[in-house]
Amino acid sequence: MNTYKGPNVSYTPMAQESNDSEQKGSDPFKTDHISGMGNGIPLGSVDYSRQGTGYYNTPDTKNWSRQERMPFFKQLFISFVPPLYVKYKWISKSATKGFVKSFMLLLLIIVYIRVGISIFTGGNEGKGILSGVPDFRIENGELSLEGEILHIDDEKGTVIYATDEIASFTYDDLDPYMKEGYSEVLLISRTNCVLLRGGMMVRSFKWSQVTAKVIDKKWMMAKAMPVLVVGLFLFTLAAVFISALFYRFAAWLFSLVGKLIARIEKRSVTSLNMFKITVYALVPGMILKTIFGFVPASIALVISPYLIIAYLLIPIIIMAAAIPFME
């Protein structure tokens, strides 16, 4: 008696045929019932999912997916710790590119905050944009101004002069400035303003033509805010895209240095992993540069040469320490 053994079933033809002949109405030559044997595995088939490494290995895709979705701030934290760079090995290239875009957006938001401080509170030096503009008010066709404004730029050939002590300006008041070679002149009086553009075009405007009842600094900000928000949104979209391209270009340049370091360290790192190393190694230096944007200009001017050196050395030091973990 011959016994046939499959991966999950043992079958003896004679014993099975004898058993089938005892069943009423059964046909010993039909094989339909055989497919129900062997835990649902037809005779002669192989259940590869139940085999060992000799047949088929199922990759741990669940673990890969989890690591590709590594939270942004976790990636940010690991960029400061070279021994933890090994966790970047299973992150896909597209996920790394996504991190770059998110990181550049974060830096832009920080820059916006710094610029906002400069505009609304006077910045680190107490000389914000609005702090240099005196309080003014336009009501009933007349301008009331706290003090006066006088700005002259000889290099650009511009003059801005505003005062409420003069009732009105005429075109003749522009002649002295034109003779001195100024091409952009704005004269503002209590009732009107005159403008010289390009050394030739002259315009005049009366405050009585203003439709709003009252115009002051608060009104200007309220009207300008929607335009500012839309402008910032469009600028942010373009800036994130362009800055991300430059960031990846810088990472490519540093990857050349990384390959040299890997050769010196006698380490074998794939191009993809080297790309990841350089992308994340640039993060600490860029954060340092952004933070120093809040430092007063007088101090930043003194330490700027050292900062430039730090921006170049920090990525290289991190790369040298991280490469052995990304081999």
NORLINPE-V665265 format. One record per pair of residues at least 24 apart in sequence whose C-alpha atoms are under 6 Angstrom apart, sorted by sequence separation. I is the first residue (numbers start at 1). GAP is how many residues later the second one is. D is the distance in whole Angstrom. If there is no record, write none. Layout:
# NORLINPE-V665265
I;GAP;D
I;GAP;D
This chain:
# NORLINPE-V665265
67;24;6
158;24;6
167;24;6
168;24;6
157;25;4
160;25;6
162;25;6
164;25;5
157;26;6
158;26;5
159;26;5
160;26;5
161;26;5
162;26;4
163;26;5
164;26;4
285;26;5
158;27;6
251;27;5
251;28;5
9;29;5
8;30;6
282;33;5
281;34;5
281;37;6
143;47;5
142;48;5
142;49;5
269;58;5
268;59;6
141;66;5
141;67;4
139;75;5
138;76;6
138;77;5
137;78;6
137;79;5
136;80;6
105;135;6
104;136;6
101;143;6
124;172;5
79;201;5
82;239;6
86;239;5
82;240;4
86;240;5
